[in-house]
Amino acid sequence: MTQPAAARRLEQVQQPVIPVMGELIRQTPGTLSLGQGMVSWGPPEQVRQAVDAALQQGDPGLLDRYGPVAGSEALREALGLWLQREQGLDLSASALLITAGSNMAFNAVVQVLCDPGDELILPVPYYFNHEMAIRLAGGTPVAVEAGVVPDPERLAAAITPRTRAIVTISPNNPSGAVFPREVLAAINRLCAERGLLHISDEAYALFSYGSDPVWSPGSGAGSGSHTITLGSLSKSHGMAGWRIGWAVVPQNLMGDLAKVQDTILIHPPQLNQQAALGALAAGAHWCRGQIQGLAARRQQVLDTLHQPAAPWRLLAQPDGAFYALLQLESSLSSDQAMEQLIRQHRVALVSGSSFGLSGCCLRLSYGMLDAAELSEALERLVAGLWSLSRS
Ligand SMILES: Cc1ncc(COP(=O)(O)O)c(C=O)c1O
């Protein structure tokens, strides 16, 4: 008897790389991970207090009943103030949708934007879950090699009558690059002129170490009508497991986004929304205090990888997020390099192929390890890279 199979479009969806890497790590005890994109800190104390207070409210209470589809009014209001203050967003033409993490926000947006065959432009390197979500929605991801800091003219050349949006990520996963304001502003203008949406993923909005400040395209006056800004508590507040993210969207899309959210999630979990209120109340200075500690880790990475005549190079100046992107001179594929680094050198990085990169590329994340562990991990990495370069 033949078994019912999954829909054919699932064949086009890449295998999620993080579980693949996780399995290799599990099989190789003692591996140090420069892999998964997470920070080492947990949430501010205000989160525990907000959760305790919510739990004491009695039953049946706030936590037990359905709430507004787009998220509680209190959280949307607090988040609106946060986004205006910290990212300078112009919210006059926008609405806010709270989701279970910003991956879900991106997913809801592409469900709303894509008829079969509609295209979204993803500058390479892209974030793998963006590419996967577009395919799941029946759309077509158009990967464009426009430079690690994308050249707006090369993105413009990829626009077709089916294009719906251009996606940018700054500070960038996987390269750590902070895109200059002029570049983002040019892409945002291009979207306005060509009737497209600019989807700006700002999961790392508070993570920058260089002299270039992080700039939000949604802060341009009037940009809210063609800009979607995505964000999350996962990184800045050490709350990846709490699954709270958001999308700032043009008001006219909100009705259709509510259809998607109502069907999939109904609304974000009440307790987690209370926790999010506590997180925002702690203030951005709390987050910056944590992020400050990563500056030294980043310097450790740069100092160790800066070796004359090394067979690797960084594909961008990693001034933001907590990533660096390496290209290695080697005949190995990215996937082979990831596997060999784990199995033979007990250090894990993420394969560049999942970000749409060709050649032998690896993403390094320095968000999780303390100075001593990072030093050991980098020592293994350098030995591994020299050895892989001879393959
Ligand atoms: C660019 C980018 N967007 C979104 C996400 C997902 O974040 P969340 O935990 O909010 O779903 C990540 C996580 O690594 C990311 O790197």
PDBQT file of the ligand as one rigid body, heavy atoms in Angstrom, charges set to zero:
ROOT
HETATM    1  C1  LIG A 401      17.626  37.383  11.175  1.00  0.00    +0.000 C 
HETATM    2  C2  LIG A 401      16.768  36.575  12.083  1.00  0.00    +0.000 A 
HETATM    3  N1  LIG A 401      15.445  36.733  12.062  1.00  0.00    +0.000 NA
HETATM    4  C3  LIG A 401      14.642  36.029  12.856  1.00  0.00    +0.000 A 
HETATM    5  C4  LIG A 401      15.137  35.087  13.732  1.00  0.00    +0.000 A 
HETATM    6  C5  LIG A 401      14.200  34.295  14.559  1.00  0.00    +0.000 C 
HETATM    7  O1  LIG A 401      13.982  34.883  15.769  1.00  0.00    +0.000 OA
HETATM    8  P1  LIG A 401      12.773  34.499  16.722  1.00  0.00    +0.000 P 
HETATM    9  O2  LIG A 401      13.352  33.723  17.831  1.00  0.00    +0.000 OA
HETATM   10  O3  LIG A 401      12.238  35.829  17.131  1.00  0.00    +0.000 OA
HETATM   11  O4  LIG A 401      11.772  33.718  15.917  1.00  0.00    +0.000 OA
HETATM   12  C6  LIG A 401      16.507  34.873  13.793  1.00  0.00    +0.000 A 
HETATM   13  C7  LIG A 401      17.052  33.844  14.697  1.00  0.00    +0.000 C 
HETATM   14  O5  LIG A 401      18.175  33.451  14.638  1.00  0.00    +0.000 OA
HETATM   15  C8  LIG A 401      17.330  35.631  12.947  1.00  0.00    +0.000 A 
HETATM   16  O6  LIG A 401      18.658  35.448  12.945  1.00  0.00    +0.000 OA
ENDROOT
TORSDOF 0
